[in-house]
Amino acid sequence: QVQLVESGGRLAQAGGSLRLSCAASGSRFSINVMGWYRQAPGKQRELVAVITSGGSTNYGDSVKGRFTISRDNAKNTVYLQMNSLKPEDTAVYYCNAVKSGRDYWGQGTQVTVSS
């Protein structure tokens, strides 16, 4: 089992920055892929960014050039640096981990961007 705990979500101004963190516990071995997804009211959950244990990354089109994902393998922690925030970034952000072919999800952290 893998437990994921997110932090860092809050109210921010458009054009501002936020940093989300997600700490994974319960895994003795490296987690293959960690990442962030988000879900806005009335919309489907969408990819924000993912990163492999080797450091390869993939971003959703709407956040490319504004968000940066990184991870600390020793701490099993993934970070999401969000810059140039827009009101349309408002959503619940979920941490995701993939280990041994299984998906694990955090409880989510609310990010609200005001115009």
Secondary structure, DSSP 8 states (H G I E B T S, - for coil): --EEEEE---EEETT--EEEEEEEES-SS--SEEEEEEE-TTS--EEEEEEETT--EEE-GGGTTTEEEEEETTTTEEEEEE-S--GGG-EEEEEEEEETTEEEE---EEEEEE-
